[in-house]
Amino acid sequence: MKINAFADVSLRALLVLAAVPDGGLLTTQSIADAVGTPYNHVSKAMARLRALGMIDVERGRNGGSRLSNAGRTATVGQVLRQLDTRLDPADCIGSGGTCPLITECRLRAGLARAREAFYRELDGIEIASLPTARQMAPVFEAIGLRPGL
């Protein structure tokens, strides 16, 4: 299975926020720099994560985002299910019309079961468990933060 680019950016942002100790705040620009992704993409991901309750945002000069309690305890599978915008795993119903083989198709149902099995496997991984100090130290240094923030 492959996740879409939006889900990838969202998971990277959550990983970076999970590494910030004691509820520290990071700006969207800092997160974009940390994950090597354009600000606009990260900004859209942050807006969606906020709407899902995964992050808390403080506005203002010293504002930023932090992982919420729900975001900390969420699993990768839960997050991906919420970010997956594809209703049809095989594009059986697309902009070009409906596949002529859709009637009695067993492939479509099998692909849907496989996608759910993929998510179920990731249900055992909590967001807060993902980052390691060794992994995040050079990332935080690259964006001008002390590893311990």
TAMO-V813484 format. One record per pair of residues at least 24 apart in sequence whose ideal C-beta (glycine too) atoms are under 10 Angstrom apart, sorted by the first residue. I is the first residue (numbers start at 1). J is the second residue. D is the distance in Angstrom with one decimal. If there is no record, write none. Layout:
i = [I	I]
j = [J	J]
d = [D	D]
This chain:
i = [1	1	1	1	1	1	1	1	1	1	2	3	3	3	3	3	3	4	4	4	4	4	5	5	5	6	6	6	6	6	6	6	7	7	7	7	7	7	7	7	7	7	8	8	8	8	8	8	9	9	9	9	9	9	9	9	9	9	9	9	10	10	10	10	10	10	10	10	10	10	10	10	10	10	11	11	11	11	11	11	11	11	11	11	12	12	12	12	12	13	13	13	13	13	13	13	13	13	13	13	14	14	14	14	14	14	14	14	14	14	14	14	14	14	14	15	15	15	15	15	15	15	15	15	16	16	16	16	16	16	16	16	16	17	17	17	17	17	17	17	17	17	17	17	17	17	17	17	18	18	18	18	18	18	18	18	18	18	18	19	19	19	19	19	19	19	19	19	19	19	19	19	20	20	20	20	20	20	20	20	20	20	21	21	21	21	22	22	22	23	23	23	23	23	23	24	24	24	24	24	24	25	25	25	25	25	25	25	25	25	26	26	26	26	26	26	26	26	26	27	27	27	27	27	28	28	28	29	29	30	30	30	30	30	30	31	31	31	31	32	33	33	33	33	34	34	34	34	34	34	35	35	36	36	45	48	48	49	49	49	49	51	52	52	52	52	53	54	54	54	54	54	67	67	69	70	71	71	71	72	72	72	72	73	73	73	74	74	74	74	74	75	75	75	75	75	75	75	75	75	76	76	76	76	76	76	76	76	76	76	77	77	77	77	77	77	77	77	77	78	78	78	78	78	78	79	79	79	79	80	80	80	80	80	81	81	81	81	81	81	84	84	86	87	88	89	89	89	89]
j = [80	89	111	114	115	117	118	119	121	122	118	76	80	83	84	118	122	80	83	84	85	86	37	41	45	41	44	45	48	83	84	85	45	48	76	79	80	81	82	83	84	85	35	37	41	45	80	83	35	37	38	41	42	43	44	45	46	48	49	83	41	42	44	45	46	48	49	52	54	55	79	80	82	83	35	45	49	76	79	80	83	122	127	130	36	37	42	45	130	37	41	42	45	46	48	49	54	55	65	67	45	46	49	54	55	67	71	72	74	76	79	127	128	130	131	67	76	127	128	130	131	135	136	139	42	65	67	130	131	136	139	140	143	46	49	54	55	56	64	65	66	67	68	71	72	127	128	131	66	67	71	72	126	127	128	129	130	131	136	67	128	130	131	132	133	135	136	137	139	140	147	149	64	65	66	67	131	136	140	145	148	149	133	147	148	149	66	148	149	56	66	67	68	69	72	64	66	67	145	148	149	56	57	58	62	63	64	65	66	149	55	64	65	66	67	140	143	145	149	62	63	64	65	143	57	64	65	64	143	64	65	140	143	144	145	55	64	65	143	143	139	142	143	144	136	139	140	142	143	145	139	143	139	142	83	82	83	74	79	82	83	82	78	79	82	83	82	78	79	82	83	127	127	128	128	127	126	127	128	126	127	128	129	126	127	128	123	125	126	127	128	119	120	122	123	124	125	126	127	129	119	121	122	123	124	125	126	127	129	130	116	118	119	120	121	122	123	124	125	119	122	123	125	126	127	119	122	125	127	115	118	119	122	123	115	116	119	120	122	123	115	119	115	112	112	113	114	115	116]
d = [9.3	9.3	9.7	7.2	6.5	9.0	4.3	8.8	9.5	9.7	9.7	9.6	6.2	8.0	7.9	9.1	9.7	9.4	7.7	7.4	7.5	7.6	9.0	7.7	9.7	7.7	7.3	6.4	7.7	6.4	9.4	7.8	8.7	9.8	9.8	7.7	5.7	9.9	9.2	4.3	6.8	9.0	9.1	8.7	9.7	9.1	10.0	9.4	6.8	5.3	9.2	5.3	6.1	10.0	8.2	4.7	9.3	9.8	10.0	9.7	9.6	8.9	9.0	4.3	8.4	6.6	5.9	9.1	8.3	10.0	7.0	8.9	9.3	5.6	9.4	9.0	9.8	6.9	6.7	7.7	8.3	10.0	8.2	8.3	8.6	7.0	8.4	8.4	9.9	8.5	9.7	6.1	5.5	6.3	9.9	6.7	9.1	8.0	8.2	9.5	9.0	10.0	6.9	6.5	7.7	6.7	6.3	9.2	8.0	8.9	6.9	5.1	9.2	7.8	9.4	9.6	9.8	7.3	9.7	4.9	5.3	8.7	8.4	9.3	9.7	9.7	9.3	9.8	7.4	7.5	6.9	8.6	9.0	9.4	8.7	8.7	6.4	9.7	9.4	6.4	6.2	4.3	9.3	7.3	9.0	8.5	9.7	9.0	9.8	5.4	7.8	6.8	8.9	5.4	5.1	8.2	6.0	5.2	9.1	9.2	9.4	8.3	3.7	8.2	7.9	7.9	4.1	9.3	7.8	7.5	9.1	8.8	9.2	9.3	6.6	7.4	9.1	8.8	8.5	8.6	9.9	5.7	9.7	9.4	6.2	5.6	9.5	9.4	7.7	8.5	5.1	8.0	9.7	10.0	9.8	8.1	6.7	10.0	8.8	9.6	4.7	9.0	8.8	6.1	7.5	6.5	3.1	6.4	5.5	9.4	9.8	5.0	6.0	7.5	9.7	9.5	8.4	8.1	8.7	9.7	7.6	4.8	7.6	9.6	9.2	7.8	6.9	9.5	8.8	7.5	9.3	9.2	5.1	8.1	7.4	10.0	8.8	7.3	8.5	9.2	9.1	7.2	4.7	8.6	8.7	5.0	7.4	7.1	5.1	8.8	8.2	9.8	9.4	9.3	8.7	8.5	7.0	9.9	8.5	9.4	8.8	9.6	9.5	7.8	5.6	8.2	9.9	9.5	7.0	8.5	9.9	7.8	7.1	7.4	9.8	9.6	9.9	6.0	8.3	7.5	6.3	4.4	9.6	6.1	7.6	7.0	10.0	9.9	7.1	5.2	8.7	9.0	9.8	6.4	4.8	6.9	5.9	5.6	7.2	9.4	8.4	9.1	4.0	7.6	8.6	4.6	7.9	6.8	9.5	7.7	9.2	8.1	4.1	6.2	7.2	3.7	3.7	7.8	7.5	8.1	8.4	6.8	10.0	9.5	8.9	9.5	8.5	9.9	6.9	9.4	8.2	5.7	6.4	9.6	9.2	8.6	5.4	9.9	9.2	9.2	7.8	8.2	8.6	9.9	8.6	9.3	7.8	5.3	9.6]
